[in-house]
Amino acid sequence: MLLALVAGLIWALGSRAKARLAARYPAPGLMVDVGGYRLHLNCQGTPVAGRPTVVLEAAHSEPGLSWASVQPEVAKFTRVCSYDRAGLGWSEPSPKPRTADTIVDELHTLLARAGIEPPYVLVGHSIGGMYVRLYAHEHPDEVAGMVLVDATHEEQSARMPAAIAKMQATSTKAAGCVFGFFRATSSIGLLAPFAKMKGGVWPMPIPREARAAYLSTVYSGPQYFKAATRETLAMPESLALVRARQIRSLGDIPLTVISAGKPVIAAGHGISEADAEQLKAVATELHVEMAALSPRGKRVIAEGSGHYVQVERPALVVDAIREVVEAPRG
């Protein structure tokens, strides 16, 4: 009896905490129906004649808020739109698989139904960089340029050292358990109070100015962790799907590939110095190949920055976007 009362009290308090948290940070953009569920689209800035709209694609399991240090600056010279993939941020869950082809189809539908007409400059971080390359492959007439921010390449798992590939496979499996734990605790409201803590309990490198809003979407219910789990489990299929497309060219578009200056994985914890050096060489090789997808492609090194260049060196990303937006077109 006492246990039931305690459980009921926890549930009631948790429900109130979740509701307050969700109400404190409503969606700043539009909720757009893409086929029975709605995605959140946040556009800033004014369309400028002759300048394409910039579309921002976030990394694995991350919302559009990951671009909070970049988007307002880009909005000063053209319209720029970020969005939340299904189940992330303020977007509603999707019944469809969270594979790369579905994500590209959803983005295409979102932009069309929201009346955001092409052409676009697509900007993708991490696996978001792979998604926007697939978008350009599927819809080449809509893409006027691209910026890839320390982007994932579909062949990186096949080329990286075996020890690191094994470590990443283990991490992917473990992520399902971790997300499951947080999903369970979030569903009864136990995480909601942590949203007020500095940094919370979820270590995602979201820009400081957007962190409170981001934590509200994560801790106000289990939706985020369900979506993150589905994206994680779908990643091997997404990589295989894009490999099968054999994207060898993006056409004659302005293209900038930004590479992190710091290595993603350093030696230690079971990773040898040789493996770390090989991984660095592979990362360089893949980014050089991405830059070669257009005769107007180039590669930029974000010195001093890790993987989250848009958080650590946002001005560099803004400058790269501006250059591509303002590049002459035939």
Secondary structure, DSSP 8 states (H G I E B T S, - for coil): -HHHHHHHHHHHHHHHHHHHHHHHS--SSEEEESSSSEEEEEEES---TT--EEEEE--TT--GGGGTTTHHHHTTTS-EEEE--TTSTT----SS--SHHHHHHHHHHHHHHTT--S-EEEEEETHHHHHHHHHHHH-GGGEEEEEEES---TTHHHHS-HHHHHHHHHHHHHHHHHHHHHHHHHHTTSSGGGGGSTTTT------GGGHHHHHHHHHTSSHHHHHHHHHHHHHHHHHHHHHHHT-----S--EEEEEESS-SS-SBTTB-HHHHHHHHHHHHHHHHHHHTTSTTEEEEEETT--S-HHHHSHHHHHHHHHHHHTS---
